[in-house]
Amino acid sequence: MVMRKRGKMSRHRGSHTHGYGAMKKHRGSGNKGGKGRAGSGKRADSKKPSIWKNKDYFGKYGFVNVTRNEQKTLNIRDIEERLDRYIAEQKITVAKNIYTVDLSSWGVDKLLGTGKATHSFMITVAAASEQAIEKIEAAGGKVMLAEATTEAAADNADNAETEE
């Protein structure tokens, strides 16, 4: 025959101390000196060595620049090394030995010039370094800056409005 025993918690219901004796003995975090870094004052000898080791324990360091503008960049070398994979994933299209790449659709903000361009690329990107543009053009390709094309389209629209 199986013995059915009441659970311990149901027995402690209404007992005020839940089996811990005086209420002082089993309070919240105060019973163990606090949570986190609390209790590391004069009497916390057990915590002192860990504080001594960490020189950055006290105080605040550095700052966060909320106006920082982080750009996602890509080098020519990265495109060249992964060219076959990008073509297989249809991120790059090939027509008459010209590789067409739209880096803006990849989420890339700027093309950088590290690496050597061995293929002829037509790259559309928001910004590019001078070195990257030179290397792509030297290999027989072209870099089209997306911002310049949108600005030119906006200028053309403004000119059309003023002529009317």
Stockholm file with secondary structure:
# STOCKHOLM 1.0

chainA/1-164         MVMRKRGKMSRHRGSHTHGYGAMKKHRGSGNKGGKGRAGSGKRADSKKPSIWKNKDYFGKYGFVNVTRNEQKTLNIRDIEERLDRYIAEQKITVAKNIYTVDLSSWGVDKLLGTGKATHSFMITVAAASEQAIEKIEAAGGKVMLAEATTEAAADNADNAETEE
#=GR chainA/1-164 SS CCCCCCCHHHHHTTCSSTTSSSGGGGCSGGGGTCSTTTTCSTTCTTTHHHHHHCTTSSSCCCCCCTTCCCCCEEEHHHHHHTHHHHHHTTSEEEETTEEEEEHHHHTCCEEECCSCCCSEEEEEESEECHHHHHHHHHTTCEEEEHHHHHHHHHHHHHHHHHHC
#=GC SS_cons         CCCCCCCHHHHHTTCSSTTSSSGGGGCSGGGGTCSTTTTCSTTCTTTHHHHHHCTTSSSCCCCCCTTCCCCCEEEHHHHHHTHHHHHHTTSEEEETTEEEEEHHHHTCCEEECCSCCCSEEEEEESEECHHHHHHHHHTTCEEEEHHHHHHHHHHHHHHHHHHC
//
